[in-house]
Amino acid sequence: MNILYDDIQFLPGVGPKRADLLKTELNIFTINDLINFIPFRYIDRSKFYTIAELVPAQAAVQIKGRFLRKQTSGIGAKAHLKALFTDGTGTIELTWFKGIKWVDSSIKIGVEYVVFGKVADFHGILSMTHPEIEELQKFNSRPQQDFIGVYPATEKTRKANLNGKVMRSIVESAFAKIGTNILIETLPHYILQELQLPNLETTLRSLHMPTNLNLVSKAQFRIKFEELFWIQLTLAIRKQNNNRTIKGFQFFRNNDNLLPTFYKKHLPFPLTNAQIRVMADIRKDVESGKHMNRLIQGDVGSGKTLVAVLAMLMAIDNGFQACLMAPTEILAQQHAQSLQNLLSDMPINIALLTGSTTKKVRAEIAEGLQNGTINMIVGTHALLEDTVQFQNIGLCVIDEQHRFGVAQRAKLWTKNSTQPHVLVMTATPIPRTLAMTLYGDLDVSIIDELPPGRKPIRTAMLRNSQRQKMYALMREQIAQGRQIYVVYPLIQESERLDFKNLEEGYQTITQVFPAPQYKTVIVHGKMKPAEKNLAMQQFASGEAQIMVATTVIEVGVNVPNATVMVIESAERFGLSQLHQLRGRVGRGGDLSFCILMAGDKLSKDGEARLNAMVETTDGFQLAEMDMKLRGPGDIEGTQQSGLPISFKLANLARDGQILNIARNMAFFIAEKDPTLSNQENFLLKQGLENRKKQNTSWRDIS
């Protein structure tokens, strides 16, 4: 059996208790797991500071000097040891609350020590709490570890003192046990050579037992590259294979009949340059004879739906059916109504299928889809039911695709012998690096212009103490015949989170804006669908002036008359979500407002997010900032989909350049050797097979 897969328990310095912690807390079971458990940063122990150089809040530092005095105070849980330490340039107070007896017995007055810890300021006095101490003579007698790795840890591992020094000692035992030349390289020699990457053994030794930070940097680059490369290679090979094996329906330009008529007679406004560019992308795809798989990104109101209509007309002109799937019934109804308005004078039969469609109408729709008399259908998850079969579906448009489950979306493609073209739309701006990782084998088009006539939304941040200003704006807008959204993050009061909740907020709003002069409706995810739809319809029709809601309206009814979006406890939302909510207003020609209500106690990150919202309406700029502040897993839509893997070191917010290198290399290899059958790519073929179970086919579900 390979020594790499020996149980961690039998390494020197581990034993049963530590092994149990390593297994349950850090998922380290074998030597192989251990050497692939990588420090995420390093502490520099190569430099000594003088006490005169120290400043509070400095990173952990190393000093040497002598103890002047020590004193134990308090009893029981309040017991602590204080010692005064000097190096001749100044003094610092060292304090311990745990292990007091051992520390007290270790400290000898007048003997030289090395002290290592974080510097703080306690009532104007420099101090360290629980620093490491070691006699200078002993420190000088052993080989020095200038750089100590900081490993991912849990509360239990910290309490058990499984720190960087201990982990390094265990890792050294592991490398001593396995010796050299046992680690099997995972990347072909030509990649290592071209990118000047260290081999796997050098990489792992440099990361765990670094002698200088330059070697660490090279090793980290290798790990980050490899983490990103395997994802990109998976996507590149899949794209090459699908281009070869999946043939798409051809939509010929000379068949155009409905499309030119629509352009001439029904186009609501001239297309923006961005829309024209995206239409050219779609036209190129559907004329090529290859299967289209295109993601369209664009802010709320940028005109994605109009692009979808034009693409669906291409399909119908060529004798195919088209469908548009939306995540909610209210949004499906909104799309159906928009299509009816746009295409009312054209010979197109549009149907709407949702969960509340009656049995009789369902049967009629099923028959119309099968015999081809219905050539355009809008629907929710109901389109996925087995009873829904098409005669010849040629194009599927999916709106806000991240709200559908993997299996649900994939089911649409089975309704035809040949896969229909796929157009995915999202109003959630996705950072470029995240899009390349999640949707790297889809072609991406971006609509980065708003149609003419859309006025920028004025955004302001107000504190709770400024609430009367917000009420004044609401009264003013309602007096002008406008409507208002008020969005809350919670449905019921939380003991842990000090945020305004929906129920309390609804009561306050109805007191400030009492009936019958004002009508306020409430909408949240726990309501019955019929109640929710009624409230939304009352707001959409203008019967209600105020809608108090949770983020259920983030993708919801289109109300051009709504001009104010108030977001309570705005600091609790991510930037992408705040931007989506802001996009609910400003849909008519009137000046609109977004008011971000923030708590009086606001973190630096929270304040940075809200200030960014005030300063820009660029959704992509906000999405990039959101990923830097919160990480990719929290970006709207990715949490539901899940990233293909979790990264040890790679960071999509910071490592865009490495991602580009990995992507270019992967797509070059896939184009040159799409089946990875060349001998030089044997390791890559083997690596992909090992990863198949971990990865999800994003192309099949988007």
C-alpha positions as CSV (number, residue, x, y, z in Angstrom):
1,M,0.0,0.0,0.0
2,N,1.2,3.5,-0.8
3,I,2.8,5.1,2.2
4,L,1.0,8.4,1.4
5,Y,-2.3,6.8,2.5
6,D,-1.0,5.7,6.0
7,D,-3.2,6.8,8.9
8,I,-2.1,10.2,10.3
9,Q,-2.3,8.8,13.8
10,F,1.0,7.0,13.5
11,L,3.2,10.0,12.6
12,P,5.5,11.2,15.3
13,G,3.9,14.0,17.3
14,V,0.4,13.1,16.4
15,G,-1.1,10.1,18.4
16,P,-4.8,9.2,18.9
17,K,-6.0,12.5,20.4
18,R,-4.5,14.8,17.9
19,A,-5.4,12.4,15.0
20,D,-9.0,12.5,16.1
21,L,-8.9,16.4,16.0
22,L,-7.2,16.4,12.7
23,K,-9.8,14.0,11.2
24,T,-13.0,15.5,12.6
25,E,-12.0,19.2,12.5
26,L,-9.7,19.5,9.5
27,N,-10.6,16.5,7.4
28,I,-7.0,15.2,7.5
29,F,-7.0,11.4,7.6
30,T,-3.8,10.4,5.8
31,I,-0.2,11.7,5.2
32,N,-1.4,12.7,1.7
33,D,-4.2,14.8,3.3
34,L,-1.7,16.4,5.6
35,I,0.9,17.5,3.0
36,N,-2.0,18.9,0.8
37,F,-3.3,21.0,3.8
38,I,-1.6,24.3,2.9
39,P,-0.9,27.4,5.0
40,F,-2.8,30.4,3.8
41,R,-0.2,33.0,5.1
42,Y,3.2,33.1,6.8
43,I,4.6,34.8,9.9
44,D,8.1,36.3,9.5
45,R,10.3,35.2,12.4
46,S,13.5,36.3,10.6
47,K,13.5,39.8,12.0
48,F,13.9,41.2,15.5
49,Y,12.3,44.6,16.4
50,T,13.3,47.0,19.2
51,I,10.5,47.9,21.7
52,A,11.0,51.6,20.5
53,E,9.9,50.5,17.0
54,L,6.7,48.8,18.1
55,V,3.3,50.3,17.4
56,P,-0.2,49.1,18.5
57,A,-2.2,46.8,16.1
58,Q,1.1,45.7,14.4
59,A,1.2,42.2,13.1
60,A,2.9,39.6,15.4
61,V,6.5,40.7,16.1
62,Q,9.6,39.3,17.7
63,I,11.7,41.1,20.3
64,K,14.5,40.1,22.7
65,G,15.4,41.4,26.1
66,R,15.0,40.7,29.9
67,F,12.2,40.6,32.4
68,L,12.3,43.3,35.0
69,R,9.6,42.0,37.2
70,K,6.5,39.7,37.3
71,Q,3.4,39.6,39.5
72,T,0.4,37.2,39.8
73,S,-3.0,38.8,40.7
74,G,-6.6,37.7,41.2
75,I,-7.9,34.2,42.0
76,G,-9.8,31.5,40.1
77,A,-11.1,32.6,36.7
78,K,-9.8,36.2,37.3
79,A,-6.2,35.1,37.9
80,H,-3.6,36.6,35.6
81,L,0.2,37.1,35.4
82,K,1.8,40.4,34.4
83,A,5.4,40.9,33.6
84,L,7.4,43.9,32.6
85,F,9.9,43.3,29.7
86,T,12.7,45.6,28.4
87,D,15.3,45.6,25.7
88,G,16.9,48.9,26.7
89,T,15.0,51.0,24.2
90,G,11.7,50.8,26.1
91,T,9.4,48.5,28.1
92,I,6.3,46.4,27.3
93,E,3.8,44.7,29.6
94,L,3.2,41.0,29.0
95,T,0.0,39.3,30.3
96,W,-1.2,35.7,30.6
97,F,-4.6,34.5,31.7
98,K,-4.0,30.8,31.1
99,G,-1.2,28.5,32.0
100,I,-0.1,31.0,34.6
101,K,1.8,28.5,36.9
102,W,3.9,27.2,34.0
103,V,4.7,30.6,32.6
104,D,5.5,32.0,36.1
105,S,7.9,29.1,36.7
106,S,9.5,29.6,33.3
107,I,10.3,33.3,33.7
108,K,13.7,34.1,35.3
109,I,14.5,37.7,36.1
110,G,17.6,39.0,34.3
111,V,17.9,36.1,31.8
112,E,17.6,37.0,28.1
113,Y,14.5,35.8,26.3
114,V,12.9,35.9,22.8
115,V,9.3,37.1,22.9
116,F,6.8,36.8,20.1
117,G,3.3,38.1,19.9
118,K,0.8,40.8,18.8
119,V,1.3,44.4,20.1
120,A,-1.7,46.2,21.6
121,D,-2.2,49.5,23.5
122,F,-3.7,49.1,27.0
123,H,-4.4,52.6,28.5
124,G,-1.4,54.1,26.7
125,I,0.9,51.2,27.6
126,L,2.4,48.8,25.0
127,S,1.3,45.3,25.8
128,M,1.2,41.7,24.5
129,T,-1.3,39.1,25.7
130,H,-0.3,35.4,25.7
131,P,3.0,35.9,23.8
132,E,5.4,33.0,23.2
133,I,8.6,33.1,25.2
134,E,11.8,31.2,24.9
135,E,15.3,31.6,26.5
136,L,17.6,33.3,24.0
137,Q,20.3,30.7,24.6
138,K,17.9,27.8,23.7
139,F,16.5,29.8,20.7
140,N,20.1,30.2,19.3
141,S,20.9,26.5,19.9
142,R,18.4,25.1,17.4
143,P,17.9,25.5,13.6
144,Q,15.8,28.6,13.0
145,Q,12.4,28.6,11.3
146,D,12.3,32.0,9.8
147,F,8.8,31.7,8.3
148,I,6.0,29.9,10.1
149,G,2.9,28.9,8.2
150,V,-0.5,29.8,9.4
151,Y,-2.9,27.0,8.7
152,P,-6.7,27.0,8.5
153,A,-8.0,26.3,12.1
154,T,-11.2,25.8,14.1
155,E,-12.0,26.8,17.6
156,K,-11.3,23.2,18.8
157,T,-7.9,23.0,17.1
158,R,-6.9,26.4,18.5
159,K,-7.8,25.3,22.0
160,A,-5.8,22.1,21.5
161,N,-2.8,24.3,20.5
162,L,-2.5,22.9,17.0
163,N,-0.7,26.0,15.9
164,G,1.7,26.6,13.0
165,K,4.8,25.4,14.9
166,V,3.1,22.1,15.8
167,M,1.7,21.6,12.3
168,R,5.1,22.3,10.8
169,S,6.7,19.7,13.1
170,I,4.1,17.1,12.1
171,V,4.5,17.9,8.4
172,E,8.3,17.6,8.8
173,S,7.7,14.1,10.2
174,A,5.5,13.3,7.2
175,F,8.1,14.4,4.7
176,A,10.9,12.5,6.6
177,K,8.7,9.3,6.5
178,I,7.8,9.5,2.8
179,G,11.3,10.5,1.6
180,T,11.8,12.0,-1.9
181,N,10.5,11.1,-5.4
182,I,7.3,9.5,-4.0
183,L,4.9,12.3,-5.0
184,I,3.4,11.7,-8.5
185,E,3.4,14.8,-10.6
186,T,0.0,16.0,-11.7
187,L,0.9,18.4,-14.5
188,P,2.8,17.5,-17.8
189,H,6.4,18.5,-18.1
190,Y,5.7,21.0,-20.9
191,I,3.3,23.0,-18.8
192,L,5.9,23.2,-15.9
193,Q,8.6,24.2,-18.3
194,E,6.6,26.8,-20.2
195,L,5.3,28.5,-17.1
196,Q,8.5,27.9,-15.1
197,L,6.5,26.1,-12.3
198,P,8.2,24.1,-9.5
199,N,7.4,20.4,-9.5
200,L,4.9,19.1,-7.0
201,E,7.3,17.9,-4.3
202,T,9.3,21.2,-4.4
203,T,6.0,23.1,-4.3
204,L,4.6,21.3,-1.2
205,R,7.9,21.4,0.7
206,S,8.3,25.1,0.0
207,L,4.7,25.8,1.2
208,H,5.1,23.9,4.5
209,M,8.8,24.5,5.3
210,P,9.8,27.7,3.5
211,T,13.3,29.0,3.6
212,N,12.4,32.3,1.8
213,L,9.3,34.0,0.7
214,N,10.3,34.0,-3.0
215,L,10.0,30.2,-3.0
216,V,6.6,30.4,-1.2
217,S,5.4,32.8,-3.9
218,K,6.4,30.5,-6.7
219,A,4.8,27.5,-4.9
220,Q,1.6,29.5,-4.3
221,F,1.4,30.4,-8.0
222,R,1.7,26.8,-8.9
223,I,-1.2,25.7,-6.6
224,K,-3.4,28.6,-7.7
225,F,-2.7,27.9,-11.4
226,E,-3.5,24.3,-11.0
227,E,-6.7,24.8,-9.1
228,L,-8.0,27.2,-11.8
229,F,-6.5,25.2,-14.7
230,W,-8.5,22.0,-14.0
231,I,-11.8,23.9,-14.0
232,Q,-10.9,25.7,-17.3
233,L,-9.6,22.4,-18.9
234,T,-12.9,20.7,-18.0
235,L,-14.9,23.6,-19.6
236,A,-12.6,23.7,-22.6
237,I,-12.8,20.0,-23.4
238,R,-16.5,20.0,-22.9
239,K,-16.9,23.0,-25.2
240,Q,-14.8,21.3,-27.9
241,N,-16.7,18.0,-27.6
242,N,-20.1,19.7,-27.7
243,N,-19.1,21.7,-30.7
244,R,-18.1,18.5,-32.5
245,T,-21.0,16.3,-31.4
246,I,-24.1,18.5,-30.7
247,K,-25.5,19.9,-33.9
248,G,-27.8,22.9,-33.6
249,F,-30.8,23.9,-35.7
250,Q,-29.9,26.4,-38.4
251,F,-31.9,29.6,-38.6
252,F,-31.5,31.1,-42.1
253,R,-31.7,34.8,-42.6
254,N,-33.6,34.4,-45.9
255,N,-36.5,32.8,-44.0
256,D,-37.0,36.0,-42.0
257,N,-40.5,37.3,-42.3
258,L,-41.8,38.1,-38.8
259,L,-38.5,39.7,-37.7
260,P,-38.3,42.4,-40.3
261,T,-42.0,43.2,-39.8
262,F,-41.4,43.6,-36.0
263,Y,-38.4,45.8,-36.7
264,K,-40.4,48.1,-38.9
265,K,-43.7,48.3,-37.1
266,H,-43.5,47.1,-33.5
267,L,-40.0,48.0,-32.1
268,P,-40.8,50.1,-29.0
269,F,-37.5,52.0,-29.2
270,P,-34.3,52.0,-31.3
271,L,-31.9,49.2,-30.2
272,T,-28.9,50.3,-28.2
273,N,-25.5,49.6,-29.6
274,A,-25.1,46.9,-26.9
275,Q,-28.4,45.2,-28.0
276,I,-27.3,45.3,-31.7
277,R,-23.9,43.7,-30.7
278,V,-25.7,40.9,-28.8
279,M,-28.1,40.3,-31.6
280,A,-25.1,39.9,-34.0
281,D,-23.7,37.3,-31.6
282,I,-27.0,35.4,-31.5
283,R,-27.4,35.6,-35.3
284,K,-23.9,34.2,-35.8
285,D,-24.6,31.3,-33.4
286,V,-27.9,30.2,-34.9
287,E,-26.6,30.5,-38.5
288,S,-23.5,28.4,-37.8
289,G,-25.2,25.0,-37.5
290,K,-23.7,24.6,-34.1
291,H,-25.6,24.5,-30.8
292,M,-26.0,27.9,-29.3
293,N,-25.4,28.2,-25.5
294,R,-25.2,31.9,-24.7
295,L,-25.4,33.8,-21.5
296,I,-26.7,37.4,-21.7
297,Q,-25.8,39.6,-18.8
298,G,-27.4,43.0,-18.3
299,D,-28.8,45.2,-15.6
300,V,-32.5,45.4,-14.9
301,G,-34.1,47.5,-17.6
302,S,-31.2,47.1,-20.1
303,G,-33.5,45.4,-22.7
304,K,-32.6,41.7,-22.4
305,T,-36.3,40.7,-22.9
306,L,-36.5,42.6,-26.2
307,V,-33.3,40.7,-27.4
308,A,-35.0,37.4,-26.3
309,V,-38.1,38.4,-28.4
310,L,-36.0,39.0,-31.5
311,A,-34.3,35.7,-31.0
312,M,-37.6,33.8,-30.6
313,L,-38.9,35.5,-33.8
314,M,-35.8,34.0,-35.6
315,A,-36.9,30.6,-34.4
316,I,-40.5,31.0,-35.4
317,D,-39.5,32.4,-38.8
318,N,-37.6,29.1,-39.4
319,G,-40.6,27.0,-38.5
320,F,-39.6,26.2,-34.9
321,Q,-41.3,26.8,-31.5
322,A,-39.8,29.0,-28.8
323,C,-40.2,29.0,-25.0
324,L,-39.4,31.5,-22.2
325,M,-39.1,30.1,-18.7
326,A,-39.2,32.4,-15.7
327,P,-38.7,31.6,-12.0
328,T,-41.9,33.0,-10.6
329,E,-45.5,33.1,-11.7
330,I,-45.7,36.8,-11.4
331,L,-42.7,37.2,-13.6
332,A,-44.0,34.7,-16.1
333,Q,-47.3,36.6,-16.3
334,Q,-45.3,39.9,-16.7
335,H,-43.3,38.4,-19.6
336,A,-46.4,37.0,-21.3
337,Q,-48.2,40.3,-21.0
338,S,-45.2,42.1,-22.5
339,L,-45.0,39.7,-25.4
340,Q,-48.8,40.0,-26.0
341,N,-48.4,43.8,-26.1
342,L,-45.3,43.7,-28.4
343,L,-46.7,41.1,-30.8
344,S,-50.4,41.7,-30.7
345,D,-50.8,42.5,-34.4
346,M,-48.6,39.6,-35.6
347,P,-49.6,36.0,-36.5
348,I,-48.1,34.5,-33.4
349,N,-49.9,32.3,-30.9
350,I,-48.6,32.9,-27.4
351,A,-49.5,30.7,-24.4
352,L,-48.9,31.1,-20.7
353,L,-48.4,28.0,-18.5
354,T,-48.0,28.3,-14.7
355,G,-48.9,26.4,-11.6
356,S,-52.3,28.0,-11.4
357,T,-53.3,27.3,-15.0
358,T,-56.5,25.3,-15.0
359,K,-56.7,21.7,-16.0
360,K,-58.8,22.5,-19.1
361,V,-56.4,25.2,-20.3
362,R,-53.4,22.9,-19.6
363,A,-54.9,20.2,-21.9
364,E,-55.4,22.8,-24.6
365,I,-51.8,24.1,-24.3
366,A,-50.4,20.5,-24.3
367,E,-52.3,19.8,-27.6
368,G,-51.3,23.2,-29.1
369,L,-47.6,22.5,-28.4
370,Q,-47.7,19.0,-29.8
371,N,-49.5,20.0,-33.0
372,G,-47.5,23.2,-33.5
373,T,-50.4,25.7,-33.3
374,I,-48.7,27.3,-30.3
375,N,-45.4,28.7,-31.5
376,M,-44.4,30.7,-28.4
377,I,-44.9,29.8,-24.8
378,V,-44.1,31.5,-21.5
379,G,-44.0,29.5,-18.3
380,T,-42.6,28.7,-14.9
381,H,-41.5,25.2,-13.6
382,A,-44.8,24.0,-15.1
383,L,-43.0,23.8,-18.5
384,L,-40.9,21.0,-17.1
385,E,-43.8,18.6,-16.5
386,D,-43.8,15.4,-18.5
387,T,-47.2,16.2,-20.1
388,V,-45.6,19.3,-21.8
389,Q,-44.2,18.1,-25.1
390,F,-43.3,20.2,-28.1
391,Q,-43.6,19.5,-31.8
392,N,-40.3,21.1,-32.6
393,I,-38.8,23.4,-29.9
394,G,-35.9,25.3,-31.5
395,L,-35.0,27.9,-28.8
396,C,-35.3,28.0,-25.0
397,V,-34.8,31.3,-23.2
398,I,-34.3,31.1,-19.4
399,D,-34.7,34.2,-17.3
400,E,-32.8,34.5,-14.0
401,Q,-31.5,31.0,-14.6
402,H,-29.8,30.7,-11.1
403,R,-33.3,30.3,-9.5
404,F,-33.9,27.0,-11.2
405,G,-32.4,23.7,-9.9
406,V,-29.9,21.7,-11.9
407,A,-32.3,18.8,-12.7
408,Q,-35.1,21.2,-13.5
409,R,-33.2,23.1,-16.1
410,A,-31.7,20.0,-17.7
411,K,-35.2,18.5,-18.2
412,L,-36.1,21.1,-20.8
413,W,-33.4,19.8,-23.2
414,T,-35.0,16.3,-23.2
415,K,-38.1,17.5,-24.8
416,N,-36.6,17.4,-28.3
417,S,-34.6,14.9,-30.3
418,T,-32.1,17.6,-31.1
419,Q,-31.2,20.0,-28.3
420,P,-32.8,23.4,-28.8
421,H,-30.6,26.6,-28.8
422,V,-30.2,28.0,-25.3
423,L,-30.3,31.6,-24.4
424,V,-29.8,32.3,-20.7
425,M,-30.5,35.8,-19.2
426,T,-29.5,37.2,-15.9
427,A,-29.9,40.7,-14.4
428,T,-27.4,39.7,-11.7
429,P,-24.1,41.2,-12.8
430,I,-21.4,38.4,-12.4
431,P,-17.8,39.4,-12.0
432,R,-15.7,38.4,-15.0
433,T,-13.5,35.9,-13.2
434,L,-16.6,34.3,-11.6
435,A,-18.4,34.1,-15.0
436,M,-15.3,32.5,-16.5
437,T,-15.3,29.9,-13.7
438,L,-19.1,29.1,-13.5
439,Y,-20.0,29.7,-17.2
440,G,-16.6,29.3,-18.9
441,D,-17.9,27.0,-21.6
442,L,-20.9,29.3,-22.4
443,D,-20.5,32.2,-24.8
444,V,-21.2,35.4,-22.9
445,S,-22.7,38.6,-24.2
446,I,-23.1,41.7,-22.1
447,I,-25.7,44.5,-22.5
448,D,-24.0,47.4,-20.8
449,E,-26.2,50.2,-22.0
450,L,-29.6,51.4,-20.9
451,P,-32.3,52.3,-23.4
452,P,-32.8,56.0,-24.1
453,G,-35.0,57.9,-21.7
454,R,-34.0,56.0,-18.6
455,K,-33.0,58.4,-15.9
456,P,-30.3,57.4,-13.4
457,I,-31.7,56.5,-10.0
458,R,-30.7,58.8,-7.2
459,T,-29.3,56.8,-4.3
460,A,-28.8,58.1,-0.7
461,M,-27.8,56.4,2.6
462,L,-29.7,57.6,5.7
463,R,-29.3,56.5,9.3
464,N,-32.2,55.6,11.6
465,S,-32.0,59.1,13.1
466,Q,-32.8,60.6,9.7
467,R,-36.0,58.5,9.2
468,Q,-38.2,61.5,8.9
469,K,-36.4,62.6,5.7
470,M,-37.4,59.2,4.2
471,Y,-41.0,59.6,5.3
472,A,-41.1,63.1,3.8
473,L,-39.9,61.8,0.4
474,M,-42.5,59.0,0.5
475,R,-45.3,61.5,1.2
476,E,-44.1,63.8,-1.6
477,Q,-43.9,61.0,-4.2
478,I,-47.3,59.5,-3.2
479,A,-48.8,63.0,-3.5
480,Q,-47.5,63.0,-7.1
481,G,-49.3,59.7,-7.8
482,R,-46.2,57.5,-7.5
483,Q,-45.7,54.2,-5.6
484,I,-43.1,52.9,-3.1
485,Y,-41.3,49.7,-2.2
486,V,-40.1,49.2,1.4
487,V,-37.9,46.1,1.7
488,Y,-36.8,44.3,4.9
489,P,-34.2,41.6,5.4
490,L,-36.2,39.5,8.0
491,I,-39.7,38.1,8.3
492,Q,-39.8,37.5,12.0
493,E,-37.9,39.2,14.8
494,S,-34.5,37.7,15.5
495,E,-32.9,37.7,18.9
496,R,-29.4,37.5,17.4
497,L,-29.7,40.1,14.7
498,D,-30.5,43.7,15.6
499,F,-32.3,44.5,12.3
500,K,-35.7,46.0,11.5
501,N,-38.1,43.1,10.7
502,L,-40.9,43.0,8.3
503,E,-43.8,42.6,10.7
504,E,-42.8,45.5,12.9
505,G,-42.0,47.6,9.8
506,Y,-45.4,47.0,8.3
507,Q,-47.1,48.1,11.5
508,T,-44.9,51.3,11.6
509,I,-45.6,52.1,7.9
510,T,-49.4,51.7,8.4
511,Q,-49.2,54.0,11.4
512,V,-47.2,56.7,9.5
513,F,-49.3,56.2,6.4
514,P,-52.8,55.3,7.8
515,A,-55.8,54.0,5.9
516,P,-58.0,55.0,4.2
517,Q,-55.8,57.8,2.9
518,Y,-53.1,55.3,2.0
519,K,-53.2,51.6,1.1
520,T,-50.2,49.4,2.1
521,V,-49.8,45.7,1.1
522,I,-47.3,43.2,2.5
523,V,-45.5,40.5,0.5
524,H,-43.1,37.8,1.8
525,G,-42.1,34.2,0.9
526,K,-44.1,32.5,3.7
527,M,-47.4,33.8,2.3
528,K,-49.7,31.5,0.2
529,P,-49.2,32.1,-3.5
530,A,-52.8,33.4,-4.0
531,E,-52.3,36.0,-1.2
532,K,-48.9,37.0,-2.5
533,N,-50.2,37.4,-6.1
534,L,-53.2,39.4,-4.9
535,A,-51.0,41.8,-3.0
536,M,-48.7,42.2,-6.0
537,Q,-51.6,42.7,-8.4
538,Q,-53.0,45.4,-6.1
539,F,-49.7,47.2,-6.2
540,A,-49.2,46.7,-9.9
541,S,-52.6,48.1,-10.7
542,G,-52.0,51.2,-8.5
543,E,-54.6,50.3,-6.0
544,A,-51.9,50.2,-3.3
545,Q,-49.3,53.0,-3.0
546,I,-46.9,51.1,-0.7
547,M,-45.6,47.6,-0.8
548,V,-43.7,46.3,2.3
549,A,-41.8,43.2,1.3
550,T,-38.8,40.9,1.7
551,T,-36.5,40.3,-1.2
552,V,-39.2,38.2,-2.8
553,I,-39.7,41.3,-5.1
554,E,-36.1,41.3,-6.2
555,V,-37.3,39.5,-9.3
556,G,-40.9,40.4,-9.5
557,V,-43.6,42.6,-10.9
558,N,-42.8,45.4,-13.2
559,V,-44.3,48.7,-12.0
560,P,-43.1,51.6,-14.0
561,N,-45.0,53.9,-11.7
562,A,-42.9,52.9,-8.6
563,T,-40.3,55.6,-8.0
564,V,-38.9,55.0,-4.5
565,M,-37.1,51.9,-3.2
566,V,-36.5,52.0,0.6
567,I,-34.2,49.2,1.8
568,E,-34.2,48.8,5.6
569,S,-31.1,47.4,7.3
570,A,-29.3,47.9,4.0
571,E,-26.0,46.9,5.5
572,R,-27.2,43.3,5.7
573,F,-27.5,42.9,2.0
574,G,-24.7,42.2,-0.5
575,L,-24.0,44.8,-3.2
576,S,-25.4,42.6,-6.0
577,Q,-28.7,42.2,-4.1
578,L,-28.9,45.9,-3.3
579,H,-28.4,46.7,-7.0
580,Q,-31.1,44.2,-8.0
581,L,-33.5,45.8,-5.6
582,R,-32.7,49.3,-6.8
583,G,-33.5,48.1,-10.4
584,R,-37.1,47.6,-9.4
585,V,-37.6,51.4,-9.6
586,G,-36.7,53.8,-12.4
587,R,-38.5,51.7,-15.0
588,G,-40.8,54.6,-16.2
589,G,-39.7,58.0,-17.4
590,D,-39.8,59.6,-13.9
591,L,-36.9,60.5,-11.6
592,S,-36.6,57.7,-9.1
593,F,-34.9,57.2,-5.7
594,C,-33.2,54.4,-3.7
595,I,-32.9,55.1,0.0
596,L,-30.5,52.8,1.9
597,M,-31.5,52.9,5.6
598,A,-28.6,51.8,7.8
599,G,-28.2,51.1,11.5
600,D,-26.4,53.7,13.7
601,K,-23.6,51.1,14.3
602,L,-22.1,50.3,10.9
603,S,-19.0,48.2,10.2
604,K,-16.3,49.4,7.9
605,D,-17.3,46.8,5.3
606,G,-20.9,47.7,5.6
607,E,-20.2,51.4,5.2
608,A,-18.0,50.7,2.2
609,R,-20.7,48.7,0.5
610,L,-23.4,51.4,1.0
611,N,-21.1,54.2,-0.1
612,A,-20.3,52.2,-3.3
613,M,-24.1,52.0,-3.9
614,V,-24.4,55.8,-3.6
615,E,-21.4,56.4,-5.9
616,T,-22.2,54.2,-8.8
617,T,-25.1,52.5,-10.7
618,D,-22.7,50.2,-12.7
619,G,-23.8,46.7,-11.8
620,F,-20.6,45.1,-12.9
621,Q,-18.4,47.4,-10.9
622,L,-20.5,46.7,-7.9
623,A,-20.4,42.9,-8.5
624,E,-16.5,43.0,-8.6
625,M,-16.5,45.0,-5.3
626,D,-19.0,42.6,-3.7
627,M,-16.8,39.6,-4.5
628,K,-13.8,41.3,-3.0
629,L,-15.7,42.2,0.1
630,R,-17.7,39.0,0.6
631,G,-16.1,36.3,-1.6
632,P,-17.5,34.4,-4.6
633,G,-19.8,32.0,-2.7
634,D,-22.0,34.8,-1.5
635,I,-22.6,36.5,-4.9
636,E,-26.3,36.3,-5.8
637,G,-26.9,33.1,-7.7
638,T,-23.6,31.3,-7.1
639,Q,-24.6,30.0,-3.7
640,Q,-27.6,28.2,-5.2
641,S,-25.5,26.8,-8.1
642,G,-22.4,26.1,-6.0
643,L,-18.8,26.7,-7.2
644,P,-17.4,23.6,-9.0
645,I,-14.8,23.1,-6.2
646,S,-13.6,25.0,-3.2
647,F,-10.1,26.5,-3.5
648,K,-7.2,26.1,-1.1
649,L,-5.4,29.2,-2.3
650,A,-6.9,30.6,-5.5
651,N,-9.1,33.7,-5.0
652,L,-11.3,34.8,-7.8
653,A,-11.4,38.4,-6.6
654,R,-7.6,38.7,-6.6
655,D,-6.2,36.1,-9.0
656,G,-7.8,37.2,-12.3
657,Q,-4.4,37.3,-14.0
658,I,-3.6,33.7,-13.0
659,L,-7.1,32.6,-14.2
660,N,-6.4,34.1,-17.6
661,I,-3.1,32.2,-17.9
662,A,-4.9,29.0,-16.8
663,R,-7.8,29.6,-19.2
664,N,-5.5,30.3,-22.2
665,M,-3.4,27.2,-21.5
666,A,-6.5,25.0,-21.1
667,F,-8.3,26.2,-24.3
668,F,-5.0,25.9,-26.3
669,I,-4.6,22.3,-25.2
670,A,-8.3,21.5,-25.8
671,E,-8.2,22.9,-29.3
672,K,-4.9,21.1,-30.2
673,D,-5.9,17.7,-28.5
674,P,-9.7,17.7,-27.7
675,T,-9.7,14.1,-26.6
676,L,-6.3,14.4,-24.7
677,S,-5.2,11.2,-26.5
678,N,-1.6,12.5,-27.1
679,Q,1.0,10.8,-24.8
680,E,2.1,14.2,-23.5
681,N,-1.4,14.8,-22.1
682,F,-1.7,11.5,-20.3
683,L,-1.6,13.1,-16.9
684,L,-4.3,15.6,-17.9
685,K,-6.6,12.9,-19.1
686,Q,-6.1,11.0,-15.9
687,G,-6.6,14.1,-13.8
688,L,-9.9,14.9,-15.5
689,E,-11.2,11.4,-15.0
690,N,-10.4,11.7,-11.3
691,R,-12.3,15.0,-11.1
692,K,-15.4,14.0,-13.0
693,K,-17.3,13.1,-9.9
694,Q,-16.6,16.5,-8.3
695,N,-17.5,18.7,-11.3
696,T,-20.9,19.7,-12.6
697,S,-21.7,20.1,-16.3
698,W,-22.6,23.8,-16.3
699,R,-23.3,23.7,-20.1
700,D,-26.0,21.1,-19.6
701,I,-27.9,23.1,-17.1
702,S,-27.5,26.7,-18.1
